[in-house]
Amino acid sequence: MKSLRFSLVALLAFLGSAAFAQSKTDSIKVAGNCGMCKKRIEAAVKADGVTSAEWSAKTKMLSINYDASKIKLDDIQRKIADVGYDTPKFKATEAVYTKLPGCCKYDREGQPAQKPETHH
């Protein structure tokens, strides 16, 4: 009987802790062009609370799974902008954007397109 009671208590504790985890999946539009962009964007969001992130150069969408009790979507978008890529809520600073490799310089909304640098 004690083992049954212990099992029930353990099960309830497990279910209770699972209810507190706020696992979310969101998609964010992230400007970028290529495989180098993909690596930078996905690396930028690796943080406590982020369980997976996948950016598509074709769709310009980042699919991200995260624990909303540990990190907020705004913080994720800010991390992306900090490495040079624009999101709907946060724009990369011009200083960070200009440091991107030429192939990674995307057309910025509201700004004239810049010619990508050529590699010699």
Secondary structure as a PSIPRED ss2 file (coil, helix, strand):
# PSIPRED VFORMAT (PSIPRED V4.0)

   1 M C   1.000  0.000  0.000
   2 K H   0.000  1.000  0.000
   3 S H   0.000  1.000  0.000
   4 L H   0.000  1.000  0.000
   5 R H   0.000  1.000  0.000
   6 F H   0.000  1.000  0.000
   7 S H   0.000  1.000  0.000
   8 L H   0.000  1.000  0.000
   9 V H   0.000  1.000  0.000
  10 A H   0.000  1.000  0.000
  11 L H   0.000  1.000  0.000
  12 L H   0.000  1.000  0.000
  13 A H   0.000  1.000  0.000
  14 F H   0.000  1.000  0.000
  15 L H   0.000  1.000  0.000
  16 G H   0.000  1.000  0.000
  17 S H   0.000  1.000  0.000
  18 A H   0.000  1.000  0.000
  19 A H   0.000  1.000  0.000
  20 F H   0.000  1.000  0.000
  21 A C   1.000  0.000  0.000
  22 Q C   1.000  0.000  0.000
  23 S E   0.000  0.000  1.000
  24 K E   0.000  0.000  1.000
  25 T E   0.000  0.000  1.000
  26 D E   0.000  0.000  1.000
  27 S E   0.000  0.000  1.000
  28 I E   0.000  0.000  1.000
  29 K E   0.000  0.000  1.000
  30 V C   1.000  0.000  0.000
  31 A C   1.000  0.000  0.000
  32 G C   1.000  0.000  0.000
  33 N C   1.000  0.000  0.000
  34 C C   1.000  0.000  0.000
  35 G H   0.000  1.000  0.000
  36 M H   0.000  1.000  0.000
  37 C H   0.000  1.000  0.000
  38 K H   0.000  1.000  0.000
  39 K H   0.000  1.000  0.000
  40 R H   0.000  1.000  0.000
  41 I H   0.000  1.000  0.000
  42 E H   0.000  1.000  0.000
  43 A H   0.000  1.000  0.000
  44 A H   0.000  1.000  0.000
  45 V C   1.000  0.000  0.000
  46 K C   1.000  0.000  0.000
  47 A C   1.000  0.000  0.000
  48 D C   1.000  0.000  0.000
  49 G C   1.000  0.000  0.000
  50 V E   0.000  0.000  1.000
  51 T E   0.000  0.000  1.000
  52 S E   0.000  0.000  1.000
  53 A E   0.000  0.000  1.000
  54 E E   0.000  0.000  1.000
  55 W E   0.000  0.000  1.000
  56 S C   1.000  0.000  0.000
  57 A C   1.000  0.000  0.000
  58 K C   1.000  0.000  0.000
  59 T C   1.000  0.000  0.000
  60 K C   1.000  0.000  0.000
  61 M E   0.000  0.000  1.000
  62 L E   0.000  0.000  1.000
  63 S E   0.000  0.000  1.000
  64 I E   0.000  0.000  1.000
  65 N E   0.000  0.000  1.000
  66 Y E   0.000  0.000  1.000
  67 D E   0.000  0.000  1.000
  68 A C   1.000  0.000  0.000
  69 S C   1.000  0.000  0.000
  70 K C   1.000  0.000  0.000
  71 I C   1.000  0.000  0.000
  72 K C   1.000  0.000  0.000
  73 L H   0.000  1.000  0.000
  74 D H   0.000  1.000  0.000
  75 D H   0.000  1.000  0.000
  76 I H   0.000  1.000  0.000
  77 Q H   0.000  1.000  0.000
  78 R H   0.000  1.000  0.000
  79 K H   0.000  1.000  0.000
  80 I H   0.000  1.000  0.000
  81 A H   0.000  1.000  0.000
  82 D H   0.000  1.000  0.000
  83 V C   1.000  0.000  0.000
  84 G C   1.000  0.000  0.000
  85 Y C   1.000  0.000  0.000
  86 D C   1.000  0.000  0.000
  87 T C   1.000  0.000  0.000
  88 P C   1.000  0.000  0.000
  89 K C   1.000  0.000  0.000
  90 F C   1.000  0.000  0.000
  91 K C   1.000  0.000  0.000
  92 A C   1.000  0.000  0.000
  93 T C   1.000  0.000  0.000
  94 E H   0.000  1.000  0.000
  95 A H   0.000  1.000  0.000
  96 V H   0.000  1.000  0.000
  97 Y H   0.000  1.000  0.000
  98 T H   0.000  1.000  0.000
  99 K C   1.000  0.000  0.000
 100 L C   1.000  0.000  0.000
 101 P C   1.000  0.000  0.000
 102 G H   0.000  1.000  0.000
 103 C H   0.000  1.000  0.000
 104 C H   0.000  1.000  0.000
 105 K C   1.000  0.000  0.000
 106 Y C   1.000  0.000  0.000
 107 D C   1.000  0.000  0.000
 108 R C   1.000  0.000  0.000
 109 E C   1.000  0.000  0.000
 110 G C   1.000  0.000  0.000
 111 Q C   1.000  0.000  0.000
 112 P C   1.000  0.000  0.000
 113 A C   1.000  0.000  0.000
 114 Q C   1.000  0.000  0.000
 115 K C   1.000  0.000  0.000
 116 P C   1.000  0.000  0.000
 117 E C   1.000  0.000  0.000
 118 T C   1.000  0.000  0.000
 119 H C   1.000  0.000  0.000
 120 H C   1.000  0.000  0.000
